[in-house]
């Protein structure tokens, strides 16, 4: 659900992780970890005739809820020590109203004071008439929809009902998540990306019975930390990620929990979710993302989300060798094991998974159910029994570009398909119920290209004839193919921590974090006109901090998919972070000032085209890998004036996704320990520290990346 204050009663909460700091548990009274995972894709009401003759109050089927459950189950068992027989799963027809309420009462009743409880619901949310007058603002209760919701005589599960069940919890150690929502809309004609929202139930009489109008149990006196998947005027989303459908919030949260430091706090996890939403927004053609929320006392938001006696740094899958150079990764698909993805194999019992310490690398060659088959390098010796594998790099971006011609008249549609097919064989035209990375409208003499959500305009231009329109669209789509591949580069196994912020003003060192990813509310900046005084509103400033000495590369991807390396650059002074090297644990500004004679020697002034820009910031512990990244990016860039068919031809020789697939292999390739120290090949000023002059990568090279989104007007 989306309104944090009213969802304190619903189960979107992280309670205090430790009820008694420093309490000692005896072996006979060890805390138990219990979980209830609920996912509903298939709604019974959607398969039955609507008695009202139609209406938005009947839930459409989803596609990602069960995958959410499987992903969270894999994370809980491999990373946080939950035993399989302590995890109860209810999906689709098992997740009836009666079964959900019974399972919630059971897990609450069984929990002891020091147990840890995790409850997760993925599915539709909605609203219903407030039966006990505790909702003074709008007179509506928030609800979740069971499998049989909206069928004859079956009411939604209300916040009051859930609140009363929660009141029986003996433990204060509970992580409870709801990936659903009750209001708002995030996309226009969402096709494969669906909102997890259903209109309010009009059958008000169902919510006036004694069973439904239970006493209200509010958050007063309780210590909850609230996490929601979207703001109150937005909807949670469900769509295709890594070859499977997921709830966007569940996917990002699962990834954050799988990879977060062992003592990560609620706010740390929230920050990781925001970073992943930035990446997903760019991956889906600048789709407007919802804004996940956190609310709670600082004393609780600063505590670890989950803790285990023997911390495991990453979620992992068991390795079972099948033949020379071949193996199966057990239940790895929910953790991201898609064909083409790379994994690192570590010894049995390894919980650290340090860069450079792997036994071998593995590339996923196929999937069967939740298991993945892999080829291993080196093929010999075979990994010992009980070896563990962790995700190292996502699969390469697909060459396929699915687009949908939406508001385009028949004759123009035929001509446009023909001309685009000539220019871009990788274009695939899809229908309304299929996922489209881009949506094209042609109305009133104007052609508009939208991102996957159909709200964020990528580019618009005068519509003359099919050939000229296709030429311009092909240029945009070609550039975006390379940009998408770049923005997909990720290293889930990284031990590096990277913090990137936009500087909103120089007085007092004030900065602001980018914690809003929706295009409708992203920070807005002005294109700098000739003669305008330079300011933080028209000239970019970043504050960057890495946990280790790192070589930083800042890349800008503009609204049309143009790629430009902002840092390092040819204009920078020789003594300003040569090769992009920054000192670990020390925040630095890029550029250092907007004064005319700054130390950096350059500025980043906002230039056309206007629209939504994404900054991708890479931090790498070795110079060689950083340089390879920069070379690959430069190869992806057509000449600045290149557009349309020329851009397609120029890009055709580069084969962008193949190029970045090669780069992904370079970035993921150094997984085995080599004991090498990389020394920067530039002369350092005496004022700089030894740590800046030398990056020790004896444990193996490491890298990570972060994104920021902003609007250029």
JOJOPE-V734693 format. One record per backbone hydrogen bond with DSSP energy under -1.0 kcal/mol. NH is the residue of the N-H (numbers start at 1). CO is the residue of the C=O. Records with the same first field share a line. If there is no record, write none. Layout:
NH: CO ; CO
This chain:
7: 3
13: 11 ; 176
14: 225
15: 174
23: 20
29: 26
34: 116
35: 86
36: 118
37: 88
38: 120
39: 90
40: 122
44: 147
46: 43
47: 44
48: 45
53: 50
58: 55
62: 41
68: 64
69: 65
70: 66
71: 67
72: 68
73: 69
74: 70
75: 71
76: 72
77: 73
78: 74
79: 75
82: 76
86: 83
87: 84
88: 35
90: 37
92: 39
94: 91
95: 92
96: 94
100: 96
101: 97
102: 98
103: 99
104: 100
105: 101
106: 102
107: 103
108: 104
109: 105
110: 106
115: 112
116: 32
117: 173
118: 34
119: 175
120: 36
121: 177
122: 38
123: 179
125: 196
126: 143
128: 141
130: 139
139: 135
141: 128
143: 126
144: 157
145: 124
147: 95
149: 146
150: 154
151: 148
154: 151
157: 144
159: 142
162: 158
163: 159
164: 160
165: 161
166: 162
167: 163
168: 165
169: 166
175: 117
176: 13
177: 119
179: 121
181: 196
188: 453
193: 190
194: 238
196: 236
198: 125
199: 56
201: 127
204: 202
206: 203
207: 204
208: 205
213: 209
214: 212
222: 219
225: 14
226: 295
228: 293
234: 231
238: 194
239: 246
241: 244
244: 241
246: 239
248: 237
251: 247
252: 248
253: 249
254: 250
255: 251
256: 252
257: 253
258: 254
259: 255
260: 256
264: 261
266: 303
267: 301
269: 265
270: 266
271: 267
272: 268
273: 269
274: 270
275: 271
276: 272
277: 273
278: 274
279: 275
280: 276
281: 277
282: 278
283: 279
284: 280
285: 282
286: 281
287: 281
293: 228
295: 226
300: 297
301: 297
302: 298
303: 300
305: 264
313: 351
315: 258
317: 389
319: 387
320: 328
322: 326
323: 326
326: 323
327: 374
328: 320
329: 372
330: 318
332: 329
333: 370
335: 332
336: 333
337: 332
338: 336
340: 364
341: 338
342: 393
343: 362
344: 390
345: 360
346: 388
350: 347
357: 354
358: 671
359: 345
360: 345
361: 377
362: 343
363: 375
364: 341
365: 373
366: 373
368: 371
371: 368
372: 329
373: 366
374: 327
375: 363
376: 325
377: 361
387: 384
388: 346
389: 317
390: 344
392: 342
393: 342
401: 426
403: 428
404: 438
406: 440
408: 406
413: 409
414: 410
415: 411
416: 412
417: 413
418: 414
419: 415
420: 416
421: 417
422: 418
423: 419
424: 420
427: 424
428: 401
430: 403
434: 431
437: 402
438: 402
439: 450
440: 404
441: 448
442: 407
443: 446
446: 443
447: 461
448: 441
449: 459
450: 439
451: 456
452: 284
454: 451
458: 449
459: 449
461: 447
463: 445
469: 465
470: 466
471: 467
472: 468
473: 469
474: 470
475: 471
476: 472
477: 473
478: 474
479: 475
480: 476
481: 477
482: 478
483: 479
484: 480
485: 481
486: 482
487: 483
488: 484
489: 486
494: 491
499: 545
501: 543
502: 512
503: 541
509: 506
510: 507
512: 502
515: 513
521: 518
525: 711
526: 537
528: 606
532: 529
538: 535
539: 535
540: 604
542: 590
543: 501
544: 588
545: 499
547: 497
550: 582
551: 620
552: 580
553: 618
554: 567
555: 616
556: 564
557: 614
558: 562
561: 558
564: 556
566: 554
567: 554
573: 600
576: 573
577: 575
580: 577
581: 578
582: 550
585: 546
586: 583
588: 544
590: 542
606: 538
611: 712
613: 710
614: 557
615: 708
616: 555
617: 706
618: 553
619: 704
620: 551
621: 702
626: 622
627: 623
628: 624
629: 625
630: 626
631: 627
632: 628
633: 629
634: 630
635: 631
636: 632
642: 639
646: 643
647: 643
648: 644
649: 645
650: 646
651: 647
652: 648
655: 651
659: 655
660: 656
661: 657
662: 658
663: 659
664: 660
665: 661
666: 662
667: 663
668: 664
669: 665
671: 669
678: 695
688: 685
693: 689
694: 690
695: 678
700: 697
704: 619
706: 617
708: 615
710: 613
711: 523
712: 611
713: 525
